[in-house]
């Protein structure tokens, strides 16, 4: 009887500990214009909308948005140390690489920058998630293949989760994209919220239970 009661107590303590980790979870989003409300007001973007939803639902985490339009992997690498010196975060979500690809930067350079970003985070015991970014097909099949392989290789080399590109099911609908065909429209933002809410809930719960 005593052993059973002790076991139940220990399980309760572990659950409380997991909840405590979740309750304080802060996710730093290092991204570009896709996450920086490009072409719209800040309170119309998916990050703001998701944070509002999380707050309403008393969710156990929040997003610290460090995304800026035009950002590259080199820019993110340059900014990250300063951000981490001011912000206490538990997770880093990297949504970078799109602008590198649009400018035709060498895949090797993109990969090296991402590896350094991840290394900086891991040095501070921050769990990292990498977004699998895509670029338009008009850059040619060879470059597109090399570009796409960068994210797969980085995720495998660093053992970080590779999240599906959040515009994968949205970019195929012109009515959900802005006139440039690259940035999601205001109407697309709630759909991105739905995609990211599901992805983040799954990975953070999994991390906290490990």
matplotlib code that plots the C-alpha trace (Angstrom):
import matplotlib.pyplot as plt

x = [0.0, 2.8, 4.7, 1.6, 1.0, 4.6, 4.5, 1.3, 3.0, 6.1, 4.0, 2.1, 5.3, 6.6, 3.4, 3.6, 7.2, 6.2, 3.4, 5.8, 8.2, 5.3, 3.8, 7.0, 7.8, 8.9, 9.5, 11.8, 10.8, 13.7, 12.1, 11.6, 8.7, 6.5, 6.3, 6.7, 3.2, 4.6, 2.0, -0.4, -0.7, 1.2, -2.1, -3.2, -0.2, -0.3, 2.2, 0.1, -3.1, -1.6, -0.4, -3.8, -5.3, -2.8, -3.5, -7.3, -6.9, -4.4, -1.9, 1.4, 3.7, 4.1, 6.0, 8.6, 8.6, 12.1, 11.2, 12.0, 11.2, 14.1, 16.0, 18.6, 20.3, 23.4, 21.3, 19.7, 23.0, 24.3, 21.3, 20.8, 23.5, 22.1, 18.5, 19.6, 21.4, 18.1, 15.5, 15.2, 13.8, 13.3, 12.9, 14.1, 12.1, 14.1, 12.1, 14.9, 16.4, 13.7, 15.5, 18.8, 17.1, 15.4, 18.8, 20.4, 22.9, 25.0, 23.4, 26.6, 26.6, 22.9, 23.7, 26.7, 24.7, 21.9, 24.4, 25.9, 22.5, 21.6, 25.0, 24.5, 21.2, 22.4, 25.2, 22.6, 20.6, 17.8, 15.8, 15.7, 13.1, 13.8, 11.2, 11.5, 11.4, 10.5, 11.1, 9.2, 10.0, 11.2, 14.7, 15.2, 15.1, 18.8, 19.0, 15.6, 16.8, 20.0, 18.2, 15.7, 18.4, 20.0, 17.2, 17.1, 20.9, 21.0, 18.1, 19.8, 23.3, 22.1, 19.3, 16.7, 13.0, 12.3, 8.8, 6.8, 6.8, 3.8, 2.7, 2.7, -1.1, -1.6, 0.7, -1.1, -4.2, -3.6, -6.5, -4.6, -1.4, -0.5, 0.0, 3.7, 2.8, 5.3, 3.7, 0.5, -2.5, -4.5, -7.0, -4.3, -3.2, -5.8, -5.0, -1.3, -2.4, -4.2, -1.2, 1.4, -0.8, -1.0, 2.7, 3.9, 1.5, 2.7, 6.5, 6.4, 4.3, 6.6, 9.7, 8.3, 7.4, 10.9]
y = [0.0, 2.4, 1.6, 2.3, 5.6, 6.6, 5.8, 7.9, 10.8, 10.6, 10.5, 13.6, 15.4, 14.6, 15.9, 19.1, 19.5, 19.0, 21.5, 24.0, 23.7, 24.3, 27.2, 29.2, 28.2, 31.1, 30.6, 32.9, 33.2, 34.2, 34.8, 37.0, 38.9, 35.8, 36.1, 39.9, 40.9, 42.1, 44.1, 44.4, 45.8, 44.0, 43.0, 41.2, 38.9, 35.3, 35.6, 38.3, 36.4, 33.2, 34.9, 36.3, 32.8, 31.3, 34.0, 33.5, 29.7, 30.0, 28.1, 27.1, 29.1, 32.3, 33.5, 36.2, 37.5, 38.6, 38.5, 41.3, 41.7, 41.0, 39.0, 36.4, 33.6, 35.8, 38.6, 36.2, 34.9, 38.4, 39.5, 36.4, 36.9, 40.4, 39.0, 36.2, 38.6, 40.4, 37.7, 34.5, 31.8, 28.1, 27.4, 28.9, 28.5, 29.4, 30.6, 31.8, 31.1, 32.3, 35.6, 33.8, 31.5, 34.4, 36.1, 33.0, 32.7, 29.5, 26.6, 26.0, 29.5, 29.1, 25.8, 27.2, 30.1, 27.9, 25.6, 28.5, 29.8, 26.4, 26.1, 29.5, 28.4, 25.0, 26.6, 28.3, 25.0, 26.3, 23.7, 24.4, 23.8, 24.5, 25.5, 23.8, 26.8, 26.7, 29.1, 29.5, 26.9, 29.5, 29.4, 26.1, 22.5, 22.2, 25.2, 24.3, 20.8, 22.0, 24.7, 22.2, 19.7, 22.4, 22.2, 18.4, 18.1, 20.8, 19.1, 15.7, 17.0, 18.9, 16.5, 19.2, 18.8, 19.9, 21.5, 21.4, 24.8, 26.6, 28.0, 24.6, 24.3, 28.1, 29.1, 26.9, 29.2, 32.5, 34.1, 33.6, 35.3, 38.9, 40.3, 39.3, 35.7, 35.2, 36.7, 35.4, 37.8, 39.0, 36.3, 33.6, 34.6, 32.7, 29.6, 29.9, 30.3, 27.0, 25.3, 26.7, 26.2, 22.5, 22.1, 24.0, 22.3, 18.9, 19.6, 21.5, 18.9, 16.2, 18.1, 18.7, 15.0, 13.8]
z = [0.0, 0.9, -2.3, -4.4, -2.6, -3.1, -6.8, -7.2, -5.4, -7.6, -10.8, -9.6, -8.9, -12.4, -13.9, -11.9, -13.0, -16.7, -16.3, -14.7, -17.6, -20.0, -18.1, -18.5, -22.1, -24.2, -27.9, -29.8, -33.4, -35.6, -39.0, -42.0, -43.6, -43.6, -39.8, -39.6, -40.8, -44.2, -46.1, -43.2, -39.6, -36.8, -35.2, -38.4, -38.6, -37.6, -34.7, -33.0, -33.6, -32.3, -29.1, -28.5, -29.0, -26.6, -24.0, -24.3, -23.9, -21.0, -23.2, -21.5, -23.9, -25.8, -28.9, -28.8, -32.3, -33.5, -37.2, -39.6, -43.3, -45.6, -43.0, -44.2, -42.3, -42.0, -40.6, -38.1, -37.1, -36.5, -34.4, -32.3, -29.7, -28.9, -28.7, -26.4, -24.1, -23.5, -23.7, -21.6, -23.9, -23.8, -27.5, -30.8, -33.9, -37.0, -40.0, -42.2, -45.6, -47.9, -48.7, -49.1, -51.7, -53.5, -53.9, -55.1, -52.2, -52.3, -50.4, -48.6, -47.1, -46.0, -44.4, -42.5, -41.2, -39.9, -38.2, -36.4, -35.3, -33.9, -32.2, -30.5, -29.1, -28.0, -26.1, -24.0, -23.6, -25.8, -27.7, -31.5, -34.2, -37.8, -40.4, -43.8, -46.1, -49.8, -52.7, -56.0, -58.7, -61.2, -59.7, -61.5, -60.4, -59.7, -57.3, -55.7, -55.0, -53.5, -51.5, -50.1, -49.2, -46.9, -44.3, -44.4, -43.9, -41.1, -39.2, -39.5, -38.6, -35.5, -34.5, -34.4, -35.5, -39.0, -39.2, -42.5, -44.3, -42.9, -46.3, -47.9, -48.1, -48.4, -51.2, -53.7, -53.3, -55.1, -53.3, -50.0, -51.3, -51.8, -55.3, -55.3, -55.0, -52.1, -49.0, -47.5, -47.4, -44.4, -45.1, -44.9, -41.4, -39.4, -41.4, -40.5, -36.9, -37.1, -38.7, -36.2, -33.1, -33.9, -34.7, -31.6, -29.2, -30.4, -30.2, -26.9, -25.2, -26.5, -25.3, -21.8, -21.3, -22.3]

ax = plt.figure().add_subplot(projection="3d")
ax.plot(x, y, z, "-o")
ax.set_aspect("equal")
plt.show()
